[in-house]
Amino acid sequence: MRTKAYIDGKWVGGKKTFKVFDPYSGKEIAKIPDLGVQDAKRAIAAAHKAFAKWSVMPAQERSDKLVKMACQIEKRLDELARILTLEQGKPLEEAKFEILWGVKAMKWMAEEGCRIHGYASCDPDPDRSAISIRQPVGVVSAITPWNFPFYVPLKTFAALAAGCTLVLKPAEDTPICSLMLADLAEEAGIPKGVFNVITCKDPRAVGNLLATHPIVKKVTFTGSTEVGKHLLKMGADTIKNTTMELGGNCPLLVFDDADLDKAVEGAFNLKFLNNGQCCNGLNRFLVQDSVYDAFVKKCEARAKKITCGSGFKKVNLGPLINENAKKKVIRLVNDAVAKGAKPVLYSQEKGLLCSPILLRDANTKMAIWREEIFGPVIAVYRFKTEEDAIRMANDTRYGLAAYFYSEGMKRCMRVARALEAGIVGVNTTNAYSITLPFGGWKESGIGREGGIVESLNAYCELKAISFAR
Ligand code: NAD
């Protein structure tokens, strides 16, 4: 297990360290360097130096190194999954799923790195020829969250595929997965300075530097909307190019013409992934009047079978990430119950564990309607008509994803168009694919990750060139 930061191809300790804990047992896993602004400046300088060579390396050569890294990840799957479960808590099978997802994404991004296109245009002025080309933007800084501590940092390797270099600051709860990525990058022969990892306990000083440093040309941030807004403000002075993957408050709509069993199946597949701690996860269950009771009943029967415990045991749910996460879930549930929600399932668990909570008769006055829950809570709201459902689904400052179930083709088309979200799942909650653009509308973000065109273009500048005849 790597426990030092990685700057300019060297493993770097710090005068100060901070502790990382196993969220299930509460036991210390490792002490990690608590680095500061000077270290971050060194990492930026290293990335800047490395950019000169990496950006002009033949795209196929860069791609080969990234594919090699992806293959190494596959080979070391068991070891990496154990580290992920240890520091984040998710069940081992889910940890493997997250890592393999990353392998697929990385191979795909590496290949797309060989297919960055511009275009030639027919200039109306006969004395000129015009082309437009894409070039890597430069040094990129990445700030990532704890919920997918392997996959989200790995997604930022799209920057490397495009010819940029990276300084990554992982979340303080889960830095080790990112350090393992540095280990894998080193193993794959990715040159020093191309990928750097800065670790710190308090993200503010280093985060501000990464968002403001004039050498950093792009900031890619995945995390809460509040921190995203702060980083956008910080980056304004240097007009930073940004990708912001922010919070969500995603609805699931179940219409009276839905296949109810499929809807429940889809609901459970996504709701309990990562113990409900997914940005594109289900936050609000909107169910049409006539199928409301049947839906709640089916959910109750299924939820009773869900187990929670150590991610190393055969369980469905691991612990929540930290005390604050658990307090937030309890606050939202208590507020909902005080405002009239009826708990169908609600039991207290020890430590950071949290078993499924099912609330019926939820209403839009409750805090849980507006706030991201990030826990295994199903709050079921009622709607009467399709118009009500769409109005309710869009009644949020977020717009990351939305999902619905209906067997009516015309309704599917209407509702898919009407939902204000970057990603829409129709009769599925599995709407994520590296080949599709992923990102939010409204306060859920700016820009896209993944997607045939968007994925690598996000890390390129466009240049228009006119040639005189
Ligand atoms: P967070 O915003 O608290 O932290 C995210 C990252 O930002 C961490 O690395 C943290 O250290 C850093 N950070 C925190 N304060 C900072 C500051 N003042 N300056 C610079 N950096 C700072 O979010 P979180 O709790 O780690 O993650 C959960 C959030 O992330 C949820 O809102 C979730 O929806 C969102 N998320 C979004 C996506 C997406 O793709 N849209 C994916 C995963 C998570």
Residues whose N, C-alpha, C, O or C-beta is under 5 A from the ligand:
A	BS01	NAD	I143 T144 P145 W146 K169 P170 A171 E172 P203 R204 G207 N208 T222 G223 S224 T225 V227 E245 L246 G247 G248 C279 S444
